[in-house]
Amino acid sequence: MEKQLKNLSDNQFQILLYHRIGDQDGFSGLMLSQKKFLQQVKYIRQYCHPMPLVKLLELAAEGRPIPQRAVAI
């Protein structure tokens, strides 16, 4: 995840989708452990610009600048 977010260029954003959070990783990569989820949230808060998806779509549709490393969860 960190690699994908670091490589975002201007006016790009990433949409993250979590299928399931549990006690351990599993379900063919669709379930993430609580520990890894918390690590990812910490990374997002520290290095990214989390925003509501609706706001990101508004900015894109209006051709307005999107903050660097914008992320919707």
Backbone hydrogen bonds, N-H to C=O, Kabsch-Sander energy under -0.5 kcal/mol:
donor,donor_aa,acceptor,acceptor_aa,energy
5,L,1,M,-2.2
6,K,2,E,-2.4
7,N,3,K,-1.3
8,L,5,L,-1.0
11,N,66,I,-0.8
12,Q,9,S,-1.3
14,Q,70,A,-2.1
16,L,14,Q,-0.5
16,L,72,A,-3.3
19,H,17,L,-0.6
20,R,30,L,-0.9
22,G,32,L,-2.3
26,G,31,M,-1.7
29,G,26,G,-0.6
30,L,27,F,-1.9
31,M,26,G,-2.2
32,L,20,R,-2.5
34,Q,22,G,-1.8
37,F,33,S,-2.5
38,L,34,Q,-2.7
39,Q,35,K,-1.9
40,Q,36,K,-2.4
41,V,37,F,-2.6
42,K,38,L,-2.3
43,Y,39,Q,-2.3
44,I,40,Q,-2.8
45,R,41,V,-2.7
46,Q,42,K,-2.0
47,Y,43,Y,-3.1
48,C,44,I,-2.0
49,H,69,R,-2.7
51,M,71,V,-2.9
56,L,52,P,-1.9
57,L,53,L,-2.5
58,E,54,V,-2.2
59,L,55,K,-2.5
60,A,56,L,-2.4
61,A,57,L,-2.7
62,E,58,E,-2.2
63,G,59,L,-0.5
63,G,60,A,-0.9
64,R,59,L,-2.2
70,A,12,Q,-0.7
70,A,67,P,-1.2
71,V,49,H,-1.9
72,A,14,Q,-2.4
